[in-house]
Amino acid sequence: MFNCLIIKDTMQGLMRVVRSCHEKLKVTILQHPQFKSTSEMNKVFARFGRVISFPMVQSKDANGLIVAESSTMQQKGLENTTVADVLMIKDEEKGNSWLCCQTNDTAYDAIKQMAANNIGSLVVLKPGENQLIAGIITERDYLRKVIVQDRSSKYTRVGDIMTEQSKLITVTSDTNILKAMQLMSEHHIRHVPVIDGKVVGMISVADIVKAVVDQQTGEVKQLNQFIQGDYY
């Protein structure tokens, strides 16, 4: 129950951050002395009021050379950021957006794999080469169904303690990140498999928090560059 309250509070806090972001940007623009006319402010609001896309911006690299920065997830805005964008970032940073085990693996091997990779869940696949999802196993499953029940982790199979597929809340790669956030908040869960016919990834509360923070940081950076005249 305590963990559920933490997840709910975290998600509600993120929702408040998202809702207030554009208002804060508008206040910043209104207070800036550069924008004295209504037409100038409307031009900025049209670009940043709903942060959909940004023009190419130029900046200097470590050698003082001017380089063009391409569009990133930070520039898209959360309204246009999908689960696929988050998975892409995870792939770039970690080399793989999800790890797995099979139903006939032991709980010991599963939790050992989680510890080795500093993660809190694994996708559980059915035996075979088709990579069909059977469920997921989390640290919470291990705690409640092995440790608390005094079972042997080396003799307990993952299939006996996992959250089964029929009980899973899932998303697709084109699900909006705000929708994924809402699902996690409503169902008090921390991990959501991404299914496009078959498993393509897994996102967590931590992934969503990072996406929100990175995007908000990107919006502030882009606004400052716009105000300082870095945009063409």
Buried (B, 14 or more C-beta within 10 A) or exposed (E): EEEEEEBBEBBEEBBEBBEEBBEBBBEBBEEBEEBEEEEEBEEBBEBBBEBEEBEEBEEEEEEEEEEEBEEEBBBBBBEBBBBBBBBBBBEEEEEEBBBBBBBEBBBBBBBEBBEEEEBBBBBBBBEEEEEEBBBBBBBBBBEEBBEEEEBEBEEBBBBEBBBEBEEBBBBBBEBBBBEBBEBBBEEBBBBBBBBEEEBBBBBBBEBBBBBBEBBBEBBBBBBEBBBEEBBE
